[in-house]
């Protein structure tokens, strides 16, 4: 049996084994991300060498890009504009203040710890490690003991910040000589990746959303093909962004947002019914298949990450890399969150809880590999930093999610039981669908 076949057997075997134990593991500190990354390290060249992926980098990147495109699309699809104002402040503060400050803090802290990188490469480190991934800390963001305001804020932030970091990533990449973005120039990146890709995403998402509702109203489309229509829209928007030399990820993210808006606006009976359904708060199941598919690809991508990137990196660790990874998960995340929440009225335990649960996952892995594909100066160091940071995040956020969610929930219950009113108790509507719950 050739190596490709053994790779397929390994991927299928790990996925099937976790599926059989998924419900049992859901209440434990062992997350799916820990299982898949750990199995990837064991199956990779660092241990058992079952995977022979050295000559298949293009296929690996295609898998990861497909996973991220689907995740960006479905994450943006379920977010409503009013979610940014839920509770009056939290998502807007985390995205509008916390995210730029996190990128800046990651940039500045990389300067003394990662010598040898240019100013734009240091900025790329900050951008690549800024987006958070709710899939790595599901319990922390779904536990019913955690106030709805906090759950909602973390989910909305995680659903949007991976798309919002893309313009920073592309502009920083354009500043590095020799990269594909540098050949376009900053102006070219701005018009093609940011403007053109955004417009294409808006047109594809809104148009296809309205077409789907029209087909549903006329009874032209079956339930099965409704589910298959959604990933087709996601991949079409991504492909259009790529073939126009723009950003497929930005196009997919914007398309998901406009597609979801169109589905809510145009119900099966037209705009009036669509608005009525939006008020009913019932989750639209149209994207269920796409969300499950994105979750599966994300899990497989983490296994590949463990085999290809993390495993080899563990053999050549250095204190500066480990130190930066620890600071990225703590200071670089928690300090900007604390600044963003000044004057919000949230108590210190809540600020600490929100600050800690900013896990790094799929978006950081894909963006890091895209930089590695550019073969820029300092590529090895940047790859090691991303690998160690994501690996530590998978472990630490996975282990702490259940324990800290229970402890924080207990604090909230005990405090509210005394009769004190907390800003954390502000009622907010829940997001229509949880982010990639099947990925856990």
N, C-alpha and C positions, 0 to 999 in steps of 0.2 A: 504494500500500500504506500503510495507516494506521500510526501510531506504535506501537500495541500489537503489530501483526504484526512490525514491525522489532525490537521488544524480544524477542519470542519467537525470531526468527531469530538474534539475537545470543546469547541464552542457549544455544540449541541448538548454535550453531556453536562457541562456546568450549568447551562440554562435550564435543562430539564431537572437536574438535581435541586437547584434552588427553588424552582416552581413547586416541586413536591413538598418542600419544607417551608414555603413562604409564609403561610398563615401562622405556623408555629414560631417562626423567627420574628414575626412582626412585633411581638410584645417584648422582645429582648433587645439588648444593646447591639446585637449583630445585625447590621443593615445589609441590604443587597449590595450596596457599593463596596462595603468591606469584603464581602464574599467574592465578588467579581474581580476586584483589584487584587486581592490576595491570591486567587486562583491564577490570575494572569502572571503574577510574579513567579509562582511555582511552575507554571507551564512554559514560561519564557526561557531564553538562553541563559539567564542567571542561575537557574536551578536544573529543571528537567530537560530543557531545550526541545520541548514538543513542537513549539511554534518555529517555523522557518520563514520568517517574514522579512528578512533582510533585503530581499530583492523585490518585495511587494509593497514598497512604501506608497506608491500611487494608489493601490487598492485600499490600503489602510486609510489614507486620507479621504478617499471617496466615501468610505463607510462613515467616518467621523463627520464629514461635511453633511451627508444625508441625514444623520442623526440630529445634528445641530439645526439644520434647516427646518426639520419637522418640529423640533422642540420650540424653536423661535416662533414658528407659525402658530402652533397650538397655544403657547403661553400668551402671545399677544391677542389671540382670538377670543379668549375668555375674559379679558380685561375690559371693563367699561370705563369711559372717561371719568365717570363719577367716582370710580374706585380710587382715583388719585386724590380725591377730597374726602375719602371715608374718615370719619372722626375729625375732620376739619384740618388735619395737619400731617399725619404720620407718613403715608406713602410719598407725598409731595416733598417733605423734608428729607427723607432718606434718599430720594432720587435726585432732587434738585440741589441739595447741599451736600449730603453725605457722599454720593458717588463721585463728584468732581474732587472733593477733598481726599477721598480714598486714593484716587489716581495720583494726585499731587503728593500725598504722603508716601505712597509706594515708590514714586519717582525719587523723592528726596532721600529716603532711607536707603535706597539702592546705591546711592552715590558713594558713601564710605565703605559699604560692605561688599560691593561687587566691582572692584577696581578693574580697569581695562576696557569697560564698556563706554561707548560714546554717549553723549547727552540724550540722543534720540533713542538709543538702545535701552538706556535706563528708563526713559519714559515708557517704552514698550513694555518693560517689566511691570510697571505700575498699572498700565491699561489691561494687560493680559490677565493679571491676578485680581482685578477689581470686581468683575461680575460674580454674583452669588448663585448657588444652585440649591433650590429647596429639596431636590431629590436626595441630598446627602443628610438631611436632618428632618425627615418627615414628621416624626413624633413631636419635635419642638414646634412645628408649624401647624399641626392638626389636633393636638391634644385638647379635648374639650375643657380641661382644667385651666388652660391658658386663655386669658380674655380674648374675645373676638376681635377687638381692636388690634391687638398684637399679632394674632394669627393672620388677619387680613393684611396688615401692613407688611409683614414679612413675605407673604405670598405675592402681593402685588409688586413689591420691590424686586423679588427674585424673578418674576415673570417679565419685567421690563428692563432691568438693568443690563442684561446681556445684550439686548438690542441697542440700548443707549450708549454702550461703551464702544460700539463699532466705529462711529465717526472718529473718536479719539485714536483708536487703533490704526485706522487707515491713514490719518494725517501724520501720526508719528512715524509710521512705516515709510511714508513718502519723504520724510526727512533724512532717511538713510540711503546714501549713494549705493547704486547697484541693484536695488530692489525693483520689482515690477511697478510698485507704486511710485518710486522715484522717477522712473522713466516717463510716467504720466505727468509728473509734476504736481505740486500742491493744488494748483488751479484745476488741472485735469481730474485729480482725485475728487475735488470738491464737486465739480459739475457732473462727472460720470457716476461716482460711487454714492455721493450724498444726494444730489438733486435728481439725476435721471433715474437712479434705482428707486428712490422714494416715490417718484411719480409713477413709474411702472408698477410698483407694489400697490399703490393706491388704486390704479386703474384695474389691475388684474383682480385684486381682492374685492373691490366694490362691485365690479361688473359680474364676476363669477358668483358672488353672494346673491345678487339680484336674479341672475339666471337660475340659480338653484331654487330660490323661493318661487319663481315663476313656474318652473317645472313641477314643483311640489303641488302648487295650487291647481295645475291642470291634470295632475295625476299621471304625468309622463315618466316619472323616475321611480324606480323601486327602492325599497329600504336598503337593500344590499349595495346598490350603486350610489346611493346618497353617501354611504360611508367611504366608498372608493373615490368619490368625486373630490373629497377634501384633500387627501394627499396629492392628487393630481394637480390641484390648484397650488398647493405649497411648492411642489417641485417645478411647476411651470414658472412661478414667480422667481424662484431661485435661478432657474436656467436662463430666464430673460436678463436677470441682473448680470450673469456671467458672460453671456454672448455679446452684451453691449459694453463689455470691459468695465462694468461697474462692480457693485457688491451684491452677490447673490443673497448673502445673509441679510443685508438691509432690506432688499426687495422682499424676501420671505417674511421678515418681521413686520414690515409695514402692511404687506398683503394680508397677513393674519389679522391684524388690527382692523383693517377696513372690511375684510370678509366677515368677521364676527359682528361688526357694526351693521353691515348690510343685512345679515340674517336676523338681527334683532329689530331692525327698522322695518323690514319687509317680511311680515309674517306670511303664512300660506295664503291668507286672504287679502294681503295688501298692506300698505303702511299703517292703517288704523289698527288692524288686528296685530301687526307686529309690535306696535307700541303697547298694546294691551298685554301681549305676552311678556314683553320686557318688564312690565310692572308686576307681573305674576311671579317673577323671580325663579321660574322653573328652569333648571339647567337644560340647554339644548344638547341632545345626545348625538348630533350630527358628526361631531369630531371624535367620538369615542374610539373608533378604530384607529384613527390617526394618532391619537394620544397614546394608545396602547402600543402601537408600532414604534412611535418615537421613544417610548419608555424602554422597549425591548432593545432597540438599536443603541440607546444610551448605555444600557447595562453591558451590552456586548462591547461597546466602545471603551468602557472602563476596564474590561478584561484585557482588551488589546493594549490599552494604556499601561496596565501593570506589566504586561509581557515585554513591550517594545521600549517603553520610556523609563518606567519606575525601576524595574528589576536591574537593568544595567547601571542606572544611576546609583543604586544602593551600594554598588561595588566601589564607587569612587566618591564617597561623601567627603565634604569639607565643612569646617566650622562656619565659615562665612555663609555658605549656602544654607545650612541648617538654621543658623541664626536669623537670616533674612526670612526664611519660611516661617519661623516662630513669630517674628515681628509682624509679618504680613497677616497672619491669622489673629493677632491681638492688637497691637498698637495701630497698624495701618487700617484696620477695620473699626476698632472700638472707639478710638479717639475722634475720628470724623463723625461717627454716629452720635457720640456725646455732644459734640459741637452742634450738630444738626438739630438735636432735641432740646437745646437750651431754651428755656421759656415755654416748653410744651406742657408743663405741669405733670409730666410722668415721673414716677418715683425712681430712685436709684436702682432698685432691683430690676425694674422694667428696662431701664436704659442699658444696664449690664447684660440682660438677657437678649435684647435685640442686637446689641453690639457683638456678643459672642457668636450668635447664630447667623454668620455670614459665610457658609461653607463654599469652597471653591470646587468646581467640578467640570462638567463637559465643555462649557464655553472656554474656560482657561486652557483645557487640553487641546482643543481644536485650534484656537488662536495661537497657542505656543507652537504647534506643529506647522502651522502656516508660516510662522517666522522661520522655523527650521528649514522649510523648503526653499526659503530665499537665500540660504547660505551666506548670511551676513556675518560680519566680524563679531566674535564673541558668541557665536551660535551655541557652542557646547555649554558654556556657563549659563546662558539663558534657559536652555532646555533643562539643565539640572535643577535650576531654581523652580521652574514650573512643576517639574516632576515631584520634587520633595514637598513643595507647598501643597499640591493637590493630594499627595499621598498622606501627609500629616492631617489634612482636613478630613479626608475619608475616615481615618482612624479616630481622631479626637472628637469630631462632631458626631460621628456615629455612636461612639461609646457614651458620650455625655447627653445625647438627646433625651433619652427616657428619664434619666436621673434628674436632670435639670428642669425638664418640663414638669415632673412631679413636685420638685422642690419649689419651683416658682409658682405653680398652681396652688400649692398649699399656703404659701405666703399670701397670695391674692385672696384666697378664701378666708383665711384667718383675719386679714386686715379688713375686708368688707364685712365680716361678721361682727366687728366692733361698732358698726354703724357709720364708719368714716366713708365719705364719698371719694372715689378715685377717678381720675381722668381715664384710667385704663378701662373703666366700666362703661364708657360711652357706647351705646348700641350702634352697630354698623351692619349693613347687609353683607352677607358672605359672598365671595366670588362664586360664580355659577358652578365651577368644577374645580376640584383640587388639582394641583399640578402633578402630573405623572405619578399618581399614587401607586400605579402598577409597577413602577420602577424600583420599588422598595421590597 
